Amino acid sequence: MTREHFEIRDQDGLGRIGELSVPRAGITVETPALLPVINPHVRTVEPSRLRSEFGAEILITNSYVFYGSDEYREAAVERGLHDVLDFDGAIMTDSGSFQLAEYGEIDVTTPEILEFQRDIGSDIGTPVDIPTPPDVARERAEEELATTQERLGIAEGVDVGEMLVNAPVQGSTYPDLREEAGRHASATDLDVFPVGAVVPLMNDYRYGDVVDVVAAAKRGLGRDAPVHLFGAGHPMMFALAVAMGCDLFDSAAYALYARDDRYLTVRGTEHLDDLEYFPCSCPVCTDHAPAEVRRLGDRDREELLAEHNLHVTFREIRTIKQALRSGDLLELVETRARAHPAMLDGYRALTAHAEQLEREDAVSKGAFFYLSGESARRPEVLRHRERLDRLALDPGDRVLLTEGGPSDRYDESWRVLAPFGPFPRDLSETYPLTAEVPDRMDPEGYRSAAEGVARLAELNPEVEFTLAHRGWPERALAVVPERVELADLSGE
């Protein structure tokens, strides 16, 4: 299904730069995009500054807070959210599902809250879904998913004017339920697709499980759906989330962490008391030293830390966009994954979905950098191996597969490069075989190359192969079929 309001411009893996048209706001939001969370009662950084100083094109606030507020409800209905919040970008509103998850009940229905969101001028509204937490019994997950899907059907029948409407994808930690939920949501005429109830996983650093949940939802949603990862607010995981195919993120972390004197970086979180120097060149960190910030009053200190947290978060979004444009998003993800063991789990989970990534990954892009054993499981390696069936060899030929030079003692001499494996020499200057690889290749890279050799031999049972390698480990050579002759060049 083609989405009327979303256009993909650039892609790398499942990550993409896109344009989300928000007709009620009269703007187009470039994705990946961060939506800072605004609580009207506690404005750590004023919304007007989010647009002018940090470049936020869109923010998110909770319509249920306005709905139940004596202070703000009437003003929002009379003047509209944009005027009350003093923000001229797009505004998304949540529905109260968070309160439902936290407190067990809310006193509003999906039609009531969607009509209220329409009336206060929300640009993207949300129905009342059931955010089923991780690891619950399957029966509960199925029942609550059925309720969410019923409410999406109700949402389709509400007159919302030009307001776009979210179709949350639930299903707890059951991949088949998440995939089915994505398929159901995609079949509606709703517009944006948040993957919900993942905050508990992120709070517990279960990034591998987050990847599996999103991968399942993406299989159901298909390529054209704009995907929002609800509650993903820490910059350390944005690159991974974008590589999974998420386009929108909402973050209260910038303010919540600042309130607790916590300082965000792309490598994790630092406490202000532990810093002698600020490892950042944003305006806050350039103009202040940690000791100076510690001496400030609570309100001033919280505001400065929140500003830094926003600067580092938006900078990471820009870094990701440039990586997408340059075609090296997965290199950025792998670099970020080295910051924390849980992030490495997430990256390994991502490479476990390499076949899914490969279906949408660009065939040609910038340089391929081999950074670790995880690089051997990237979609480019999988694609090369799968496409060996397109390369013809004549039955009865003797073919040398070598890390060295060609030999006229064979009918053909192919190159072998870890982690890709064998390929005709004529392809040496084509992507990804121009890869930058270390001289000291790790065992995973050699094993991947050996798997390529094994596939080529399987595809050509009547061809005689010799693999001339330079000291490949036994673990890799064990993958090579016995009928392939082995020659070790390491003594040359």
VENURMO-V445725 format. One record per residue. N is the residue number from 1. SS is DSSP state (helix for helix, strand for strand, loop for the rest). PSI is psi in whole degrees, -180 to 180 (999 if undefined). D_CENTER is the distance of its C-alpha to the mean C-alpha in Angstrom with 2 decimals. Layout:
# VENURMO-V445725
N/SS/PSI/D_CENTER
N/SS/PSI/D_CENTER
This chain:
# VENURMO-V445725
1/loop/129/21.41
2/loop/130/20.98
3/loop/124/19.65
4/loop/-34/22.27
5/loop/9/20.30
6/strand/129/17.16
7/strand/131/17.41
8/strand/128/15.04
9/strand/-45/16.46
10/strand/152/14.58
11/strand/145/12.18
12/strand/116/11.06
13/loop/-136/9.86
14/loop/-8/7.86
15/strand/150/6.57
16/strand/152/9.45
17/strand/126/11.78
18/strand/176/13.54
19/strand/117/16.44
20/strand/111/16.79
21/strand/125/20.54
22/strand/90/21.82
23/loop/-37/25.49
24/loop/-34/26.96
25/loop/-16/25.78
26/loop/26/26.81
27/strand/166/23.78
28/strand/125/20.76
29/strand/126/17.50
30/strand/132/15.42
31/strand/153/11.67
32/loop/143/9.19
33/strand/142/11.54
34/strand/133/12.37
35/strand/99/15.03
36/strand/139/17.37
37/strand/133/19.18
38/strand/122/22.91
39/strand/117/25.57
40/loop/-24/28.76
41/loop/-21/30.89
42/strand/94/29.13
43/loop/93/27.98
44/loop/-42/27.11
45/loop/128/26.26
46/loop/139/27.84
47/helix/-36/25.67
48/helix/-34/27.76
49/helix/-30/26.75
50/helix/-37/23.03
51/helix/-50/23.70
52/helix/-35/26.39
53/loop/-28/25.35
54/loop/-11/21.58
55/loop/19/20.73
56/loop/123/19.07
57/loop/-16/19.41
58/strand/145/18.57
59/strand/173/18.98
60/strand/140/19.19
61/strand/170/22.28
62/strand/113/23.78
63/helix/-27/26.42
64/helix/-30/28.01
65/helix/-44/28.88
66/helix/-41/30.65
67/helix/-38/32.18
68/loop/12/33.84
69/loop/122/34.72
70/loop/-30/38.37
71/loop/-37/37.43
72/loop/-18/34.75
73/helix/-53/35.11
74/helix/-42/38.14
75/helix/-39/36.95
76/helix/-39/33.63
77/helix/-41/35.62
78/helix/-41/38.22
79/helix/-21/36.26
80/loop/153/32.67
81/helix/-41/29.46
82/helix/-38/29.11
83/helix/-43/32.59
84/helix/-40/32.36
85/helix/-9/29.18
86/loop/58/30.31
87/loop/125/27.08
88/loop/13/27.29
89/loop/-159/23.65
90/strand/149/21.96
91/strand/124/21.95
92/strand/146/20.00
93/strand/138/21.84
94/strand/171/21.10
95/loop/-13/23.95
96/loop/3/25.08
97/helix/-33/23.02
98/helix/-46/22.11
99/helix/-35/25.86
100/helix/-43/26.43
101/helix/-36/24.23
102/helix/-40/25.89
103/helix/-7/29.47
104/loop/-19/29.90
105/loop/154/31.19
106/loop/157/31.20
107/loop/52/34.01
108/loop/147/32.34
109/loop/169/31.58
110/helix/-48/28.90
111/helix/-41/31.45
112/helix/-45/32.71
113/helix/-34/29.44
114/helix/-41/28.19
115/helix/-37/31.60
116/helix/-43/31.49
117/helix/-41/28.13
118/helix/-44/29.71
119/helix/-29/32.85
120/loop/3/31.30
121/loop/22/29.45
122/loop/144/25.83
123/loop/-30/23.82
124/strand/116/21.19
125/strand/170/22.58
126/strand/132/21.61
127/loop/173/23.90
128/loop/99/24.78
129/loop/176/22.61
130/loop/106/22.98
131/loop/89/20.06
132/loop/125/21.03
133/loop/169/20.20
134/loop/154/19.10
135/loop/18/21.85
136/loop/168/24.43
137/loop/144/27.03
138/helix/-38/26.03
139/helix/-43/28.85
140/helix/-44/27.52
141/helix/-42/24.00
142/helix/-44/25.68
143/helix/-45/28.05
144/helix/-34/25.57
145/helix/-41/23.27
146/helix/-39/26.48
147/helix/-45/27.22
148/helix/-45/23.86
149/helix/-36/24.38
150/helix/-40/27.93
151/helix/-29/26.87
152/helix/-38/24.55
153/helix/-41/27.71
154/helix/-42/29.65
155/helix/-35/27.20
156/helix/-27/27.79
157/loop/0/31.46
158/loop/135/31.25
159/loop/105/32.42
160/loop/7/29.72
161/loop/-133/30.87
162/loop/-3/28.27
163/loop/130/25.73
164/strand/157/22.45
165/strand/134/21.62
166/strand/148/18.54
167/loop/88/18.56
168/loop/143/16.83
169/strand/113/15.70
170/loop/-167/17.26
171/loop/11/18.71
172/loop/-141/18.31
173/loop/31/17.33
174/loop/105/19.02
175/helix/-38/16.84
176/helix/-35/19.68
177/helix/-40/19.93
178/helix/-42/16.27
179/helix/-44/16.71
180/helix/-40/20.05
181/helix/-40/18.82
182/helix/-41/16.28
183/helix/-42/19.23
184/helix/-46/21.53
185/helix/-41/19.46
186/helix/-28/18.95
187/loop/-11/22.73
188/loop/174/23.54
189/loop/23/24.22
190/loop/176/21.73
191/loop/-41/19.19
192/strand/147/15.77
193/strand/91/13.92
194/strand/134/12.63
195/strand/113/11.49
196/loop/169/14.11
197/loop/36/15.75
198/loop/-7/12.97
199/helix/-43/14.43
200/helix/-35/17.05
201/helix/-44/14.72
202/helix/-37/13.03
203/helix/-30/16.61
204/loop/11/17.75
205/loop/34/15.12
206/loop/61/14.33
207/helix/-30/10.81
208/helix/-40/11.87
209/helix/-35/12.86
210/helix/-45/9.71
211/helix/-45/8.07
212/helix/-39/11.37
213/helix/-47/11.49
214/helix/-41/8.42
215/helix/-41/9.62
216/helix/-45/13.00
217/helix/-41/12.36
218/helix/-36/10.93
219/helix/-37/14.10
220/helix/-38/16.18
221/helix/-35/14.81
222/loop/176/14.98
223/loop/-36/13.71
224/loop/-3/15.17
225/loop/128/13.86
226/strand/125/12.06
227/strand/131/9.57
228/strand/126/9.74
229/strand/100/8.34
230/loop/127/11.86
231/loop/12/12.85
232/loop/99/9.85
233/loop/-5/12.11
234/loop/129/12.20
235/helix/-21/11.29
236/helix/-23/11.19
237/helix/5/7.77
238/helix/-44/6.10
239/helix/-43/5.79
240/helix/-44/4.43
241/helix/-39/1.77
242/helix/-42/2.57
243/helix/-26/4.07
244/loop/-13/3.77
245/loop/19/5.01
246/loop/142/4.69
247/loop/-28/7.50
248/strand/144/9.31
249/strand/140/9.56
250/strand/139/13.05
251/strand/121/14.63
252/loop/-2/18.12
253/helix/-38/17.51
254/helix/-39/19.11
255/helix/-44/22.29
256/helix/-42/22.39
257/helix/-39/21.95
258/helix/-36/24.49
259/helix/-25/26.91
260/loop/19/26.90
261/loop/35/27.36
262/strand/142/23.94
263/strand/119/22.48
264/strand/142/18.76
265/strand/168/17.66
266/loop/-8/14.54
267/loop/-5/16.32
268/strand/-155/17.01
269/strand/134/19.66
270/strand/151/23.31
271/strand/138/26.30
272/helix/-39/28.53
273/helix/-21/31.56
274/helix/-1/30.23
275/loop/128/29.71
276/loop/-28/32.55
277/loop/149/30.56
278/loop/120/27.50
279/loop/51/25.08
280/loop/153/23.91
281/loop/25/25.64
282/loop/167/24.61
283/helix/-37/27.78
284/helix/-47/27.96
285/helix/-26/27.85
286/helix/-36/30.14
287/helix/-10/32.72
288/loop/150/32.81
289/loop/155/33.22
290/helix/-42/31.98
291/helix/-37/35.60
292/helix/-42/36.19
293/helix/-37/33.27
294/helix/-27/34.47
295/loop/-10/37.86
296/loop/162/36.65
297/loop/165/37.13
298/helix/-47/34.46
299/helix/-47/33.48
300/helix/-40/33.41
301/helix/-44/31.50
302/helix/-41/28.84
303/helix/-43/28.49
304/helix/-43/28.21
305/helix/-39/25.57
306/helix/-39/23.54
307/helix/-46/23.97
308/helix/-47/22.81
309/helix/-37/19.72
310/helix/-43/18.92
311/helix/-48/19.77
312/helix/-32/17.52
313/helix/-46/14.54
314/helix/-33/15.24
315/helix/-39/16.05
316/helix/-38/12.67
317/helix/-43/11.22
318/helix/-40/14.08
319/helix/-41/13.56
320/helix/-42/10.09
321/helix/-42/11.90
322/helix/-38/14.73
323/helix/-39/12.90
324/helix/-46/11.64
325/helix/-35/15.25
326/helix/-12/16.72
327/loop/22/14.90
328/loop/39/13.97
329/helix/-43/10.23
330/helix/-31/10.54
331/helix/-41/13.50
332/helix/-43/11.77
333/helix/-44/9.26
334/helix/-37/12.53
335/helix/-46/14.41
336/helix/-33/12.34
337/helix/-24/12.54
338/loop/-4/16.27
339/loop/-21/16.49
340/loop/138/16.55
341/helix/-36/17.42
342/helix/-34/14.95
343/helix/-35/12.05
344/helix/-38/13.91
345/helix/-43/14.03
346/helix/-43/10.28
347/helix/-39/10.32
348/helix/-36/13.40
349/helix/-38/12.02
350/helix/-46/9.43
351/helix/-22/12.59
352/helix/-19/14.50
353/loop/29/12.75
354/helix/-35/13.83
355/helix/-39/16.11
356/helix/-41/13.58
357/helix/-41/11.56
358/helix/-31/15.05
359/loop/-23/16.10
360/loop/-6/13.97
361/loop/144/13.80
362/loop/141/16.41
363/loop/-32/19.68
364/loop/138/20.62
365/loop/-153/19.02
366/loop/-158/19.88
367/loop/145/20.99
368/loop/121/19.53
369/strand/123/19.79
370/loop/115/20.50
371/loop/-21/19.57
372/loop/179/20.04
373/helix/-28/20.66
374/helix/-29/16.97
375/helix/-27/17.28
376/helix/-13/19.86
377/helix/14/17.43
378/loop/159/15.23
379/helix/-29/15.46
380/helix/-37/18.03
381/helix/-44/20.30
382/helix/-44/20.11
383/helix/-44/20.92
384/helix/-45/23.83
385/helix/-42/25.25
386/helix/-28/25.10
387/helix/6/26.81
388/helix/-21/29.71
389/helix/-9/31.57
390/helix/-7/31.90
391/loop/115/33.98
392/loop/139/37.62
393/loop/148/40.07
394/loop/133/43.73
395/loop/138/45.16
396/loop/-11/47.47
397/loop/154/45.89
398/strand/120/45.45
399/strand/128/42.06
400/strand/126/41.18
401/strand/114/37.58
402/strand/147/37.70
403/loop/-9/36.08
404/loop/-155/39.35
405/loop/171/41.29
406/loop/163/42.62
407/loop/134/45.87
408/loop/5/48.58
409/loop/-3/49.56
410/loop/158/46.78
411/loop/-36/46.26
412/strand/150/42.72
413/strand/113/40.73
414/strand/153/36.95
415/strand/154/34.69
416/strand/127/32.48
417/strand/122/29.48
418/loop/137/27.26
419/loop/6/24.58
420/loop/-39/25.19
421/strand/-148/28.78
422/strand/152/31.58
423/strand/153/31.82
424/strand/145/34.75
425/helix/-26/35.63
426/helix/-19/35.42
427/helix/7/31.62
428/loop/-26/31.46
429/loop/17/30.38
430/loop/150/27.61
431/loop/140/23.84
432/loop/17/22.51
433/loop/-1/25.95
434/loop/16/26.40
435/loop/147/23.94
436/strand/115/24.64
437/loop/152/25.40
438/loop/151/27.23
439/loop/-34/30.94
440/loop/77/30.54
441/loop/145/28.17
442/loop/166/26.99
443/helix/-34/28.08
444/helix/-38/24.73
445/helix/-42/24.98
446/helix/-41/28.57
447/helix/-39/27.94
448/helix/-42/25.34
449/helix/-40/27.99
450/helix/-35/30.57
451/helix/-34/28.59
452/helix/-41/28.69
453/helix/-45/32.43
454/helix/-40/32.85
455/helix/-42/31.20
456/helix/-41/33.39
457/helix/-39/36.43
458/helix/-39/35.62
459/helix/-21/35.35
460/loop/72/38.66
461/loop/-17/41.08
462/loop/12/44.13
463/loop/139/42.99
464/strand/126/44.02
465/strand/143/41.32
466/strand/127/41.75
467/strand/112/38.85
468/strand/107/39.91
469/strand/168/37.54
470/loop/84/37.78
471/loop/39/37.82
472/loop/145/34.86
473/loop/154/34.54
474/helix/-35/36.22
475/helix/-35/33.01
476/helix/-45/31.78
477/helix/-24/35.21
478/loop/-20/35.52
479/loop/-25/33.03
480/loop/131/35.33
481/loop/149/37.93
482/loop/-29/41.48
483/loop/-10/42.82
484/loop/119/40.87
485/strand/141/43.22
486/strand/138/41.81
487/strand/123/43.07
488/strand/118/42.03
489/loop/1/42.24
490/loop/-20/41.54
491/loop/-7/45.29
492/loop/999/45.75
